[in-house]
Structure formats: C-alpha cells, structure tokens
Amino acid sequence: MKKVVLSILVALCLLIMPNAKADVELPTLTDHEKVTVYLFRSSGCSHCRDFIEYFADNYYTYQDYFEIVTYEVSDADNYNLMLAAKERNGEKADGSVPYIVIGNTFDQLGFGTDGTEVIEAALAAYEDVSYSDMVQEIIEDEDLNPSETSLEEAADYYGFNMAGFDGNPTEEEGLSDGAVVAIIFGILILGFGGLVIYSRKK
C-alpha cells in the first residue's frame, strides 16, 4: 500500500513542478530607449487574444524595458504595414496573425500560452547597442499612417484588467506560481506523512 501511495505522490509532484513559472533574468536598467514589441492582430484571432491576456497579466515586470504596441489589421494602413514587415523579414506577405515584430532581429507568426520567447527577444533587443526599429522605418519609408493601440487599450477591448500597470503587482494577483506549488507540495507531504502514520497504527 505504501508503495502505491508513494508512486502516486511522486507522479503528482512531477506533474505539478513543471508548472512553476521560470522567471526571465532582467538585464540592468540603462539609459537605453525602451524597445517596442509590435503585435499585428485581428479581433477574431484567439492567439492574438492569448498574447494580450498573457501580457496584461505579466507586463508590469518588463515595462521599464519594452512597450507593446498593437495594430488591428482590419485597418488598411495597419494591414499594409504588416505585409511590408513580413516582406522585409522574408516571410510570406499574407494576412496571417498574430504577427510579432521586435526591432529588426525578431519576428514570429503565432503565439502559444507562454510569452517567454517574446520577452527574451525584447530584453535582448534592449541590450543590443545596434537596436533599430524596423516597423518605424517602414512607416516612414512607405508613408503609412497606421492606427496603433497600446497594450492597455487592447486589454480593455478584450475585457482584461492590466495587472499592476503602474509597475506594481495588484493585490488581486494573489500568490505567485512558486508559492502555489510550494503549498501544494507541502500538503502532499503532510498527506503522505498522515498515511504513513495511519498505516503504522493498523
């Protein structure tokens, strides 16, 4: 019986532990300008919504390093800007979104549930002394007049609250992922201890 219980506890621990969020190491703040992360999106795109939701929850940690600007591609200038950015990056110039651009070194079609790759690219661009903003260059070169929206405006559109937009986590955020994992792990250990004591009494 003890072996079965122990096996179940080990399996539960292995399932829970990978869910702890790995913190991205932040570079030293300098007088470098903030980097801009561009998100080309459409209102009906679920992965665009995932991007907005993820950064609405996590942006306060990184707001000193980068800002997020979104372009709704139903606007003609926004759509043309996205096509030009894709073409300049050697991508197929089509209407697929979400399309993410950072500087002139990172572009990505699609977004999962974890923004780590985007965050790491933005922080690397922040540390890059040769950082240049390709999207702004295209706007000037093509004489476009896109209609940008901030992350906060996009979050409002989707009904998300920006967590700690002033740089501080809000009280509503509750416990960190690490704390939740520690609590669950503690409960499992206590439960296992209780089972061992109970089985010894029998």
C-alpha positions as CSV (number, residue, x, y, z in Angstrom):
1,M,0.0,0.0,0.0
2,K,2.8,2.4,0.9
3,K,4.5,1.9,-2.4
4,V,1.3,2.7,-4.3
5,V,0.7,5.9,-2.3
6,L,4.3,6.9,-2.7
7,S,4.2,6.3,-6.5
8,I,1.0,8.4,-6.8
9,L,2.6,11.2,-4.8
10,V,5.8,11.2,-6.9
11,A,3.7,11.3,-10.1
12,L,1.7,14.2,-8.8
13,C,4.8,16.1,-7.9
14,L,6.3,15.6,-11.3
15,L,3.1,16.9,-12.9
16,I,2.9,20.0,-10.7
17,M,6.5,21.1,-10.6
18,P,7.0,21.9,-14.3
19,N,4.1,24.4,-14.0
20,A,6.1,26.7,-11.8
21,K,6.8,29.8,-13.9
22,A,10.5,30.3,-14.8
23,D,11.5,33.9,-14.2
24,V,13.4,35.5,-17.1
25,E,16.5,37.2,-15.8
26,L,16.2,41.0,-16.2
27,P,19.1,43.0,-17.6
28,T,20.5,46.0,-15.7
29,L,18.4,49.1,-16.4
30,T,20.4,51.7,-18.5
31,D,19.5,54.8,-20.4
32,H,18.7,52.7,-23.5
33,E,15.4,53.6,-25.1
34,K,12.6,51.2,-24.4
35,V,12.2,48.6,-27.1
36,T,8.9,48.3,-28.9
37,V,7.1,44.9,-29.3
38,Y,4.7,45.1,-32.2
39,L,1.6,42.8,-32.3
40,F,-0.4,42.7,-35.5
41,R,-3.8,41.3,-34.6
42,S,-7.4,40.8,-35.6
43,S,-10.4,40.9,-33.3
44,G,-11.4,37.3,-34.0
45,C,-8.0,35.8,-33.5
46,S,-7.8,33.6,-30.4
47,H,-4.0,33.6,-30.3
48,C,-3.9,37.4,-30.5
49,R,-6.3,37.4,-27.5
50,D,-3.9,34.9,-25.7
51,F,-1.0,37.3,-26.3
52,I,-3.0,40.3,-24.9
53,E,-4.1,38.2,-21.9
54,Y,-0.6,36.9,-21.1
55,F,1.0,40.4,-21.2
56,A,-1.9,42.0,-19.4
57,D,-1.0,39.7,-16.5
58,N,2.8,39.9,-16.8
59,Y,3.7,43.3,-18.4
60,Y,4.4,45.2,-15.2
61,T,7.6,43.2,-14.7
62,Y,9.0,44.3,-18.0
63,Q,7.5,47.8,-18.6
64,D,10.9,49.5,-17.9
65,Y,12.4,47.6,-20.8
66,F,9.8,47.4,-23.5
67,E,6.4,48.6,-24.5
68,I,3.8,46.8,-26.6
69,V,2.0,48.4,-29.5
70,T,-0.8,46.6,-31.3
71,Y,-2.2,47.1,-34.8
72,E,-5.6,45.8,-35.7
73,V,-5.2,44.6,-39.3
74,S,-8.8,45.4,-40.3
75,D,-7.4,48.9,-40.8
76,A,-5.9,49.2,-44.3
77,D,-2.7,51.1,-43.3
78,N,-2.2,48.6,-40.4
79,Y,-2.6,45.7,-42.8
80,N,-0.2,47.2,-45.4
81,L,2.3,47.8,-42.6
82,M,2.1,44.1,-41.6
83,L,2.6,43.0,-45.2
84,A,5.6,45.3,-45.6
85,A,7.1,44.0,-42.3
86,K,6.6,40.4,-43.4
87,E,8.1,41.0,-46.8
88,R,11.1,42.8,-45.3
89,N,11.6,39.8,-43.0
90,G,11.5,37.4,-45.9
91,E,8.1,36.0,-44.7
92,K,5.1,35.2,-46.9
93,A,3.2,38.5,-47.2
94,D,-0.3,37.3,-46.2
95,G,-2.9,38.2,-43.6
96,S,-2.0,35.6,-41.0
97,V,-2.0,36.8,-37.4
98,P,-0.8,37.2,-34.8
99,Y,2.4,38.5,-36.2
100,I,5.0,39.8,-33.7
101,V,8.0,42.0,-34.6
102,I,10.8,43.3,-32.3
103,G,13.5,45.6,-33.7
104,N,15.0,44.1,-36.9
105,T,16.1,40.8,-35.4
106,F,12.9,39.1,-34.3
107,D,9.6,38.2,-36.0
108,Q,7.2,35.4,-35.2
109,L,3.9,34.2,-36.6
110,G,1.7,32.8,-33.9
111,F,1.6,32.8,-30.1
112,G,1.2,30.0,-27.6
113,T,0.3,30.5,-24.0
114,D,3.8,31.5,-22.8
115,G,5.4,34.7,-23.8
116,T,8.9,33.8,-22.7
117,E,10.3,33.8,-26.2
118,V,8.9,37.2,-26.9
119,I,10.2,38.5,-23.5
120,E,13.7,37.1,-24.1
121,A,13.8,38.7,-27.6
122,A,12.7,42.1,-26.3
123,L,15.2,42.0,-23.4
124,A,18.0,41.0,-25.9
125,A,17.0,43.9,-28.1
126,Y,17.1,46.2,-25.1
127,E,20.7,45.2,-24.6
128,D,21.6,45.4,-28.3
129,V,23.5,48.6,-28.9
130,S,22.7,48.4,-32.6
131,Y,18.9,48.1,-32.0
132,S,16.8,49.7,-34.7
133,D,13.0,49.8,-35.1
134,M,12.2,48.2,-38.4
135,V,8.5,48.9,-38.1
136,Q,9.0,52.6,-37.6
137,E,11.4,52.6,-40.6
138,I,8.7,51.0,-42.8
139,I,6.1,53.6,-41.6
140,E,8.5,56.4,-42.7
141,D,9.6,54.7,-45.9
142,E,6.1,53.7,-47.1
143,D,4.5,57.0,-45.8
144,L,1.9,55.0,-43.9
145,N,-0.4,56.3,-41.2
146,P,-1.2,53.3,-39.1
147,S,-3.6,53.4,-36.1
148,E,-1.9,51.9,-33.1
149,T,-3.4,50.8,-29.8
150,S,-1.5,50.3,-26.6
151,L,-1.5,47.1,-24.6
152,E,-3.8,48.7,-22.1
153,E,-6.3,49.7,-24.8
154,A,-6.2,46.2,-26.3
155,A,-6.6,44.6,-22.9
156,D,-9.7,46.8,-22.3
157,Y,-11.1,45.8,-25.7
158,Y,-10.8,42.1,-24.7
159,G,-12.1,42.7,-21.1
160,F,-8.8,42.1,-19.3
161,N,-7.6,44.2,-16.4
162,M,-3.9,45.3,-16.6
163,A,-2.2,43.8,-13.6
164,G,-0.2,46.5,-11.9
165,F,0.2,48.7,-14.9
166,D,1.9,51.3,-12.7
167,G,4.8,48.9,-12.1
168,N,3.5,47.1,-9.0
169,P,1.5,43.9,-8.9
170,T,-2.1,44.4,-7.9
171,E,-3.5,42.7,-4.8
172,E,-5.8,40.7,-7.0
173,E,-2.9,38.8,-8.4
174,G,-2.7,36.7,-5.3
175,L,0.0,34.1,-4.7
176,S,2.8,33.6,-7.2
177,D,3.1,30.3,-9.1
178,G,6.0,29.3,-6.9
179,A,4.1,29.8,-3.7
180,V,1.1,27.8,-5.0
181,V,3.5,24.9,-5.9
182,A,5.1,25.1,-2.5
183,I,1.8,25.0,-0.8
184,I,0.6,22.0,-2.9
185,F,3.8,20.2,-2.3
186,G,3.6,20.8,1.4
187,I,0.0,19.5,1.5
188,L,1.2,16.4,-0.4
189,I,4.0,15.7,2.1
190,L,1.7,16.2,5.1
191,G,-0.9,13.9,3.4
192,F,1.8,11.3,2.8
193,G,3.0,11.6,6.4
194,G,-0.6,11.1,7.6
195,L,-1.0,8.0,5.5
196,V,2.3,6.5,6.9
197,I,1.2,7.2,10.5
198,Y,-2.3,5.8,9.8
199,S,-0.8,2.6,8.2
200,R,1.5,2.0,11.1
201,K,-1.4,2.1,13.6
202,K,-3.1,-0.7,11.6
